[in-house]
Amino acid sequence: MSLSVFDLFKIGVGPSSSHTMGPMIAAARFVDDICEAGLAVTRLHCRLHGSLAFTGIGHGSDRAVALGFAAFTPEAFDAEKAAVVLDRIRNDHKVHSPSHGEFIFDPARDLVFDFENRLEGHANGMTFSGFDSQGQVIAEAVIYSVGGGSILTADELAERSSPSRSTDAAGVVPGVPYPFRSAAELLELARTHDRSIAEMMLANESAIATGGRNDAGLDSEVRTRLLDLWNVMTRCIDAGLSAEGTLPGGLGVRRRAKSIRDSLIADRGRNQTMPHVINDWISAYAMAVNEQNAAGAQVVTAPTNGAAGVVPAVFRYYLDHVSGADDNHAAEYLLTAGAVGGIIKSNASISGAEVGCQGEVGSASAMAAAGLCAVLGGTPAQIENAAEIALEHHLGMTCDPIKGLVQAPCIERNGLGAIKAVSAASLALRSDGTHLVPLDACIETMRQTGLDMNEKYKETSTGGLAVNLPAC
């Protein structure tokens, strides 16, 4: 298996996993590393490159770096405390790390949006520097935010990309009972061992938790962690369905999930409700999550913040609208979705800055389609077919956020991605799983399309909708 499901589903903070969570984690890591090395750093500095430079303001990347220096983490983020700390940093030009002491950090001087120098490793690059009291650079690190809140140093990224890596380093976690790198390998394992995708993922997760030892006793622990993730997801939906007002950032985008939900409830008493309104319910669930994300609230990456609404919306649709649905299937749903997401992330990308939105909402839609197909009784072949259908019909989707904000077209796009996921699962269940285009071929096509895509359509806000709305 290329990735743990918990590498894809992480509790974090909006508005962006790659542009907010990643920089926060990277800044905290840099401070940890220089202090562990015993370096006499007195001043911190960061340069944001590529997509982080072009859309960093809209994504809060600058604030995230400052808070990371101050030892904030996405999973335990406190918005009120963060606001106080940011005001103090702006006024005092110092940042305090509870475990490492105080450093000079003036955001106006020490946080640079570098529009000219794009780093080679990845579109989301950061250069961190530490200065001594004489103003000399005594520590430096290049760190990349590679999507979904994951970060890699330049050396780690080079090692991951090296063609000479060992088999285990190439993406399979050592010691797991069901190792796979591709959908084809996953399907072959399912046939050989007569086990479902979720069952194999659960066994792998238990092995990962023990460092490679098979321990069935950990299955319940893994399920509990997955249920905790689902509980955060559904609380996010509920919060978004109850919230009103205008989202921050200056676009004047008003929250709509609550009004859509209220309208749908009001329509329930009518005798001639149109069947297609189920799509509005699915969209409302997804939009609720992404409106929360745009407001900087707590969300679960699935696999990213920008696409965080699709996976929870589809399972919420299942629970609220499918006869006989049971929330005990949450672990099966997330494990199956995680298998597909891991294959995509390992063989292509889930980063909008790297391959466009096909890698974010497209991946999320494929994951959700697979998960829904599984809980509805689909075979492994049907599950692979569902994921392929959903991903195929997102190929070529650009990432062109207006004003660099994760609002338009991102919020509605999650609703449509969720609808596509439900349709893909339904279509796959109407067949025996036999189909023309394998999921692996679709993933490789997405990777190649991302390479060919013009940079202005990859989360830089220099093309597409981002430049064709006159007011922006």
Disulfide bonds with the S-S distance in Angstrom:
none
